[in-house]
Amino acid sequence: MEIIVVEWTDAAGSDGTWSENAGDLEPARITSVGFLVKETKRAITLGQSRDDNRPPKFDNLLAIPRHAVTRRAPLVEV
């Protein structure tokens, strides 16, 4: 089981209130770290935690669109 770091670009939005600075929004650069649960052509799925079942179960899953990924690197093999 691999723990990885993924850097990716996410959409930005406002809180829904009226704003004079609508042009100030820029996509956000995000760094996520987690257990590599699944990797496909479309997405990299990370899990925050895993249990000791075989196969393991994961919680707090995050599927990051592959086209948004700017960097993917292994941290540790567990």
PEKA-V387733 format. One record per residue. N is the residue number from 1. RES is the residue in one letter. SS is DSSP state (hx for helix, st for strand, lp for the rest). PSI is psi in radians with two decimals (* if undefined). Layout:
# PEKA-V387733
n = <N:N>
res = <RES:RES>
ss = <SS:SS>
psi = <PSI:PSI>
This chain:
# PEKA-V387733
n = <1:2:3:4:5:6:7:8:9:10:11:12:13:14:15:16:17:18:19:20:21:22:23:24:25:26:27:28:29:30:31:32:33:34:35:36:37:38:39:40:41:42:43:44:45:46:47:48:49:50:51:52:53:54:55:56:57:58:59:60:61:62:63:64:65:66:67:68:69:70:71:72:73:74:75:76:77:78>
res = <M:E:I:I:V:V:E:W:T:D:A:A:G:S:D:G:T:W:S:E:N:A:G:D:L:E:P:A:R:I:T:S:V:G:F:L:V:K:E:T:K:R:A:I:T:L:G:Q:S:R:D:D:N:R:P:P:K:F:D:N:L:L:A:I:P:R:H:A:V:T:R:R:A:P:L:V:E:V>
ss = <lp:st:st:st:st:st:st:st:st:st:lp:lp:lp:lp:lp:lp:lp:lp:lp:lp:lp:hx:hx:hx:lp:lp:lp:st:st:st:st:st:st:st:st:st:st:st:st:lp:lp:lp:st:st:st:st:st:st:st:st:lp:lp:lp:lp:lp:lp:lp:st:st:st:st:st:st:st:st:hx:hx:hx:st:st:st:st:st:st:st:st:st:lp>
psi = <2.30:2.44:2.25:2.86:2.38:2.18:2.34:2.86:2.25:2.74:2.69:2.62:3.05:3.05:0.13:-0.04:2.89:2.41:2.42:-0.26:0.83:-0.47:-0.06:-0.18:2.37:2.62:2.58:2.43:2.13:2.50:2.13:2.48:2.37:3.13:2.30:1.92:-0.77:2.55:2.14:-3.11:-0.46:-0.49:2.75:2.15:2.19:2.63:2.46:-0.74:2.77:2.75:-3.01:0.24:2.81:1.94:2.75:2.70:2.59:2.75:2.92:1.05:2.55:2.07:2.00:2.13:2.30:-0.66:-0.29:-0.21:2.24:-0.35:2.45:2.21:2.46:2.54:-0.85:2.64:2.20:*>
